[in-house]
Amino acid sequence: MILAPLMSVLPLMVPDLPTGPTPLPAPMRHFPDRLHAFVWRNWQLAPANRMAKVVGARTADIVQLGRSMGLTGPPRISPDQFRRSHVSIIRRNWHILPYEQLLTLLGWTSAQLAYALREDDFLYIKLGSLKPQCDPLVFHAPDAHAQLQAARIAASLKELFPNGVGMMPKAPFSFVKELSTGPVDRGSSARDRPPRYCYSYFGLYGDPFGPEAGDPYPPAYLTRLSRLGVNGVWLQAVLPQLHPLPWAPELSQGAEVRLKKLGAMARQARRSGIGLYLYLNEPRAMPLSFYAHHPELKGADEGDHAALCTSAEPVRRYLTDAIEAICRAAPDLAGFFTISMSENLTNCFSHGGAARCPRCSTRTGSEVIGELHEALWNGIRNADGQQQLIAWDWGWPDAWAQDAIAHLPTGVTFMSVSEWSLPITRGGVASEVGEYSISSVGPGPRAERHWACAQERGLKTLAKVQAGATWEMSAMPYVPVLRLIAEHAANLRRAGVQGAMLGWTLGGYPSPNLEVFNRVLDGEDPERSLQAVAEKRYGKDAADEVVRAWDDMSQSFREFPYHIGVVYTGPQQLGPANPLWLEPTGYRATMVGFPYDDLDAWRSIYPPDVFIAQMDKTAAGFTTAANRLEALSDRGVGSHSAVQLEAGLARACAIHFTSVADQARFILRRSQARTDTVRDELRDILHREIERARRLYNLQCEDPRIGFEATNQYYYLPLDLVEKALNCRELLSRL
């Protein structure tokens, strides 16, 4: 049986399935029709019988349709693989299926999908806050024209991918088993050391304590992390899922079961010397209908929700009681960290709407933030708990952030994004870093200023960094720019900061990055750390060349055209898997979801030519490093398989960055008059994209870590790269 990843969701916390604007789907002219696109895009993620159920076909009909396009298989899709793929399935069918058929494909209720769109790391925002208008898709036997187009696709596959496509040498998510098996160590208490905590490389985000979520932190994986100096991990917590909401206890079905699972996970982690932390973004807003019965709790409104006002004493009491209950049920829990501004609508100041609340309109943001943390801290103290409470200043306005630090309870730990507000100049364009940057080595002035305020109060301080991967490049298990990682750790140590959140949901792979970062933060010389880690992982005779390759990539990554707009909307996560169109789609790029062809969003503050040049500069060092590492591998120097995998990551990064540059060139050129010169340039770009797709296809088939990130799951699969080749060939036929 295929298991849904979310269970016992909170029915009153989710609205009807959101729609927003309903534009026509983005064109897919390289397929005969939407039915063929549906079969193609689900071939490697959904069982054929499930696809058949969606469109009213027989399983044999689906298989025949796929094979008519030259696909081999279909591959077997295990229940675990399907369970781990729901975000990828939703995204790749967003322009193909209406909601009703998407629910059938997933095997979900509408409440489950609504919950995922809202709580699965802002999935609906990543999808563009809209749902393309898709008519119901019904199976029909292909007509002669569709059969001819399918045959042409099959012929193209035979030419471009002569070994066949459809089956996968290594199944998606095979790394889960690899990371979950191996030796298990017993570790010392993580509470004795400054936190160094990260997110699971493969955990399911939305409902991590639900019965279908699996174990994001098996002991062998924890041991791998611990041996790299990691002593903490984290998961999202939604309080009503763990403690009954007194005004609507029906929203908390399954809370007792989840709480027991949390206790067991915290206990298991502590046995490995790892502390488990919970991410709190509370109290979550409630639908307006909730306040018909509880008007005294209503705070600032936003759309069809309103904040549970933390200036109302019953709301603060609930927060205190919930944290106390969690600490008593999970005494091995290491602690909590908060985001109290932005993200979800929570307190009345969180989205800047306090003026709409009769209570908070007369108060300051720093007072409300301090009071919120006091309520959480009281819960820990009431339980006589040893848990830490980490207050993160993410989103706190500069105008009152330091006053908010002054209002935090004594005993709370304070955390700031290290690289935030760091001034940079890339390609002659001056700006400041927001967050999610490895290419910019912190700390920046904002963090230093806030840490100083906290330290003056006697509060412990932490840095939030991205030590493994970042939205500058999240489709790899880690970005091998270890010189930058070592520099950042050394700078933090000089700043007197010895603990760190090692990343948001990305970057939790047990990588050389994490080991170097922690060794340097512990006081080891950066040069010695780089050499020692290279020798341990790749062999003594390969270490010098590996370090040189890391330096090649680090130097060129400093050229990445950083801006938070580029980081969130650029196509660097998809690389050559992002389709191209000869005519503008009219779609706006979404946050690490669909880049579409929105070059203005991709480049943000950079002129088009500067954006392209910077992406080319970024790619150059990764290409040099890939050549260096591939030469090592060809000569059989060092640990062959390890060097080969490192070479593959370097090459994959280079392919992504060069593809972004060429996609931008294509969009610029397509708007120009179609002279022979412009047509030749467009054709050259399409041919280069085909070759990149073929190269990346081979790399991903050998290394299923490529293209994956925990909350976005697979950005692309091998068939998406094959599709890009078909997409380019179709465009070539029209030039």
Sequence and secondary structure as in RCSB ss.txt:
>XXXX:A:sequence
MILAPLMSVLPLMVPDLPTGPTPLPAPMRHFPDRLHAFVWRNWQLAPANRMAKVVGARTADIVQLGRSMGLTGPP
RISPDQFRRSHVSIIRRNWHILPYEQLLTLLGWTSAQLAYALREDDFLYIKLGSLKPQCDPLVFHAPDAHAQLQA
ARIAASLKELFPNGVGMMPKAPFSFVKELSTGPVDRGSSARDRPPRYCYSYFGLYGDPFGPEAGDPYPPAYLTRL
SRLGVNGVWLQAVLPQLHPLPWAPELSQGAEVRLKKLGAMARQARRSGIGLYLYLNEPRAMPLSFYAHHPELKGA
DEGDHAALCTSAEPVRRYLTDAIEAICRAAPDLAGFFTISMSENLTNCFSHGGAARCPRCSTRTGSEVIGELHEA
LWNGIRNADGQQQLIAWDWGWPDAWAQDAIAHLPTGVTFMSVSEWSLPITRGGVASEVGEYSISSVGPGPRAERH
WACAQERGLKTLAKVQAGATWEMSAMPYVPVLRLIAEHAANLRRAGVQGAMLGWTLGGYPSPNLEVFNRVLDGED
PERSLQAVAEKRYGKDAADEVVRAWDDMSQSFREFPYHIGVVYTGPQQLGPANPLWLEPTGYRATMVGFPYDDLD
AWRSIYPPDVFIAQMDKTAAGFTTAANRLEALSDRGVGSHSAVQLEAGLARACAIHFTSVADQARFILRRSQART
DTVRDELRDILHREIERARRLYNLQCEDPRIGFEATNQYYYLPLDLVEKALNCRELLSRL
>XXXX:A:secstr
    S  S  GGGS S            TTSSSHHHHHHHHHTTTS HHHHHHHHT  HHHHHHHHHHTTB    
   HHHHHTTHHHHHHHTTTT  HHHHHHHHT  HHHHHHHHHHSSSHHHHTTS              HHHHHHH
HHHHHHHHHH TT BSS SS TTHHHHHHHSS    B  GGGS  EEEE SS   S TTSTTS  SS HHHHHHH
HTTT  EEEEEE HHHHS  TT GGGGTTHHHHHHHHHHHHHHHHHBT EEEEEE  S  EEGGGGGT GGGEEE
EETTEEEE TTSHHHHHHHHHHHHHHHHH TT  EEEEE SSSS  STTTTT GGGSTTGGGS HHHHHHHHHHH
HHHHHHHTT   EEEEE TT  TTTHHHHHHHS TT EEEEETTTT EEEETTEEEE  S  SSS S  HHHHHH
HHHHHHTT  EEEE  SS BTTB SSS    HHHHHHHHHHHHHTT  EEE  SSS  S  HHHHHHHHHHTT  
HHHHHHHHHHHHH HHHHHHHHHHHHHHHHHHTTS   HHHHHHSGGGTGGGS   SS       TTS  TT HH
HHHTTS HHHHHHHHHHHHHHHHHHHHHHHHHHHHT SSHHHHHHHHHHHHHHHHHHHHHHHHHHHHHHHTS   
HHHHHHHHHHHHHHHHHHHHHHHHHHH TTTTEETTTEES  HHHHHHHHHHHHHHHHT 
